[in-house]
Amino acid sequence: MEAKKRHQVTKKVTLVGALVNGILAFLQISSGLLGNSQALLADGVHTLSDLGSDFIVLMATTQSAKPADKEHPYGHGRIETLASVLLGLVLIGVGVGVGFRGFNSVFSLNQISPEPFTIFFAVIAILSKEGLYRYTLKASKRIHSTLLETNAWHHRSDALSSIIVLCGIAAQMIGVPYMDSFAAAIVALMISIMGYKLARKALDELIDTSLDSELVKNIQHTIEKKESVKDVHSLRTRSMGGQGYIDAEIRVNPRLTVSEAHHIAFSLEQQIKTELPKIIDVGIHVDPLSEFGHHWVTDLPSREEILDRLNSQWSSIDCSNKIHEIRLHYLSSRVEIELFLPFELAAIGFKLEIDELVEQASKIDFVEQVYIYFER
């Protein structure tokens, strides 16, 4: 999916979340203060931090939506990943702060039970946050955004914390002491754990951790089922901004033309991106070698060096200057040569000269075989 469309979807979803969180934070904090509920107040502070997180998401997606440029040839997707790390750290910080306040309340001598109306606002918070979770997660799957997925689970953690708040308020209202404060402490712990998980996931992406193993298997299967591909190896994957990047080496018939090998690789790249929308960048390296080892390639001479050797060997053969084309195949630690000659040289009178071409070329130590072809 193009960056502009991803940015539009992310912006819309985030603005909806910001609006809901702004209203909800005001209701929770005011009702927590008026209704003497530490848990509801803590949950309100948590929601207020979500509002700040929403603005971080907006800024990050605006920057990550920028197209690739000379300084950033792979785009700006890492900005989205960095924002996910920041979101996780914000959650950890909020959790520690809320937890500290909750534990202080437990040891306070002045225990006041929450007012009954605080239950209503706790229920409103649960429904609102669960609704935001479902709405945001659906959007994240549609555009394959790690940042939106991060924010979605952030909303889910909020909903779970609000359930605990509801239980704490209800328990203290029926006579169980300290439950409101304990609920505030539990909410704080949940916030911190969720923040750690989100930050850890984004950090894995920053160090180019491989994509999900099931997705990697699907990629490999897509490549292997291509009839022209003999084998696939060195398949590497990574994620950036929630989208997948892969590169792989495929083995094909070593005698394919460059254009046919390119067609195979290019069609594979397009097929992978079509079948697996999360993958936005594919690099296929065509390996025409007949074996996996590559170390010997650098031991063989370049085309220019080989042509110099051949011209030296053929200096006394008249028909050598009539060769139309010379094709080289670097195979099995040796070089095979294909010579394309004009059709008129197929006449019997030129047989000795052509045999001499083959014999002289075959004397070169790295030449495995010489093939002659005639063309009109």
N, C-alpha and C positions, 0 to 999 in steps of 0.2 A: 504494500500500500504506500502511495506517495506521501512524502513527509508533510505536505501542506494539509492533506485530508486528516492525517493522524493528529496534527496539531489542532485542527478545528474540533475534532471529536473530544480530544483531551481537554481543551479549553472549556467546551460546553459542560462536560461532566464535572470538571473541577469547580466551575462557577456555581453549578447547582449545589454541590457539596458545601461550598463556602457559605452560600445563602442559608442552607439548612443549619449548618453548624453555628453560624452567627446568632440566629434566632434561638437555637437550642441552648447555647452557652449562656445567653442572657437569662433564659427561663430557669435553668438549673442553678446558676450561681445565686440569683435573687431568691429563688424558693428555698435553696439550701441555707442561706443566711436567715431568711425570715422564719423558716421552719425548723431551725436548729439541727440540721442534718449534715454531719461531717462528710458522710459518704456521698451525698448528693452534691455537696459543694466541691468535693474532690473530683467527682465525675464532670462537673461543670468546668473546672480548670482543665481537665483532660480534653474536653470538647473545645475549649478555647485554644488549646495548643493545636488542635486539628485545623482550626481556622488559619493559624499561621502556616501550617503544613500545606494547606491548599494554595497559599500564595507562593510558597516555594515551588510547588508543582507547576503552577502557571509560568513562573519565570524560567524554570528548567525546560519546559516543553517549548517555550518561545525560542530559546537559544538552540535546543536540539533540532528544531525544525529547519534550521538554516541549511541550505544546500552545501554539498562538498565544495571546497575551494582549494587553491594552491597549497595553503598551509595545512588544510585538513582534508586530504584526499578521500578519507573514509567517512566524511560527514562529521556531525557533532553529537552523535548518539551517546557518547560517554558523559555528556553533561547530565543526561537523564539518569544515568547510573550513579553519578556522584550525588545527585539530588536524593536518590533513594537511600544512599548511605547517610546523608544528612537527616532525612526523615527518621531513620532508625535511631540515630544519636539523640534527636530531639525527644523521641519517645522514652528513651532510657533516662534522660535528664528529668522529664516530667514525672516519670514513675518514682524516681528517687525523692523528688520534692514532695509529691503527694503522700508517699509512704512515711516520710519523716513527720509530716503533719498528723497523719493517722495514728502513729504510735504515740505521739505526744498527747493526743486526745485520750488514748487508753489509760494513761497514767494520770490524767487530770482528776482532781477530787470532785469537781463539779460536773456530774453527769446529767445531761438534760435529754429527755426522749424527744425524737423528731415529732413534728406536728403531722396529723393524718393526711393533710393535703399533699405532703411531699411524695406519697405513694403515687398519686396521679401523675406528677411530673417525671417520676422514675419510669412509669409505663410509657409515657410519651417519648422519652429518650430511647427506650428499647426499640419501639416501633420505627422511629425515625432513623436510627443508626442501622438497623437491619435492612430497611428500605434502601438506604444509601449504599450499603454493601452489595446488594443484589444488582442495583443499577450500575455501579462502577465496575464490578467484576464482569458483567456482560459486555460493557464497552471495552474493557481491557482485552478480552478474548477476541473481540472483533478486529481490533487494530494491533494486537500482539504487543502490548505495552507493559513492560515490567513496572514502570512507575505507576501506572493506573492500577495494576494488580496489587502493588504495594499499598496504595491508598485504599483499595477495596478491603484488603485484610485489616487495614487500620480501622476501617468502619466496623468490621465484624468484631474486632477486639473491643471496640467501644460498646457494641451491643451486649457482649458477654459481661463486660464490667458493669453495665447498667442493670443487668439481671442480678448480679451480686449485690448491687446497691439496694435494689428492691427487696431482696431477701433480708439484708441487714436492717433496713428501716422497719420492715414488718416484724422481724424477730424482737427488736428492741421495744417496739410498741406493745407487744404482748407480754413484756416483762423480762426478757433475756438481756442482762446488762452488757454494755460495751459492744454490742453487735454492730451498731452503726459505725463505730470507730474501726472495728476489725474489718468490716466491709471496705472501708476506705483504704486500709492497709493492703488487703487482697487485690483491690483494683490497682493499686500502685505496683504490686509485684507483677500482675498480668501485663501492665503497660510496659514495664522494663523488659520482660521476657520477649514480648512481641517486638519491641524495638531492637533487641539483640538479633533475633531471627531475620528481620528485614535488613538490617545492616550487614549481617553475615552473607546473605544471599547476594546483595549488591557488590560486596567486596569480592566474592567469588567471580562475579562477572568482570570486575576490574582486572583481575589477574588471568583473564581468558580461560576460565574453567570451561570444560567441554559442555555442549548442550546435553539435554536429557538423553539418557541411554536409549530409550525407546525411539526417540526422534532420530538419533544417529543410526539406529538399525533400519528405520524406514528410508533414510537417505541412501544407505549402503545397498538396500534391496532395490531401490529405484535405479541405481547405477548398474548393478549386476544383471538386472533383467534385460538390459540393452543388449541386443544380439551381437552387435559389433564389438562390445567390450569383452575382452578375454579375462580380465581380472581388474580388481581395484585395490589399491594400497595407499598408505600414507594419507588416510582420510582424517582430516583435522577439522574441528568445529569450535566455534566460540560465539559468545553472545555480546551484543552491544545495544544498549537501550531497549532490551527485550526482543531484539530481532536477531536472527541467526546468520552467521557468516561461515562458509565452509570452503575448503580447498581439498583437492584429491588428485591422485595420479591414477590414470587408467592405462591398462596395457591393451594395445590393439595390434592387428596384423602389421608387422614391420614394413611391409611392401605397399601399404596404402599411400596414396598421394597426400601431400600436405593439405590440399583443399578438402579431401574427404575426411581426413583425421580432424580437421577444424570443424567440419560440419557435424561430426559425431559429438565432439566436445560441446559445441555451441547448443545443439539440440538438447543435450543432457542438461545443460545449465538452465535452459528455459523450462524444461519439463519439471525439474526439481522445484523451481520457484512457483510453478503453476500448481503442482500437487501438494506442496508444503508451503503455504503462504507466509509462515513465520520466517522462512529463509529469503533474504532479500539480496544476498550477494554470493555468487558461486564462482569459484575458479577451478577449472579442470585442466590439469597438465597431462598432455598426451605423451605416453612413454612407449616408443616403438621398439624398445629393446626386447630381445628374445630371452632375457634372463633378468633377475632382480638386481644383480650387481651393477653399480654405476662407476665403480672406482677405476675401471680400465679405460673409460671413455677419454679421459685426459691424456692417456698414454698414446692414443692414436693421433695422427697428424690432421691438420685442418684441411678443408677442401683446396685451398690455395696451394698448400704444401704438396698435396697428392697430385694436383694438376701439373705442378712443376716437375715432379718425379716422372709422371707419365710422358710429358713432352720431351723430357730428356731421353727416356727409353725409346720413344718413337721418332727421334730426330731424323733417322735415315729411312723412314717408311713414308712413301708419298701419300698414301690415302689417309694418313692421320689428320691432314688438314681439311678433310671432307666430313669429319664427324659432326653430326648435327647437335648432339646432346650427350652429356656424360652424367649419369646418375650414380650417386654413392649410397650404399647401405651400410651403416655401422652396426654390425651384428656379431654377437658371440666373440668379442675381443678381436674381430677382424673386419675387413672392409670388402664388400662385394661391389663390383663395378658393372654397370649396364651401359653399353655403347649403342647409340642410335645412329645408323648410317643411311645414306641415301639409297633408294631401292636399286639404282643401277649398279651398285657395287655387289649386288647379290649374284651377278653373272660369274660364271666359272673362272673367268680370267683374273678375277681379283681375289680368288680364294687364298693364294699363298700370302698375299699382303695382309689379309684379314687374320689369317692364322698367326702371322708374325706379330700383329697388334696384340692378340691375346697372349701369345707366348712371352713377349717383352713385359707386358703389364703383370703377368703372373710371377715374374721374377722378383717383383718388389715384395719384401718380406711380410708386410702387413696385409697383402691382398689375398683373399680367400678364393674368389671365383670371378671370372669375367664372362658376361653374357653379351651376345651380339643380337641386335634387332635392326631390321630394315624397314624404313618408312618412306612413303611416297611424298 
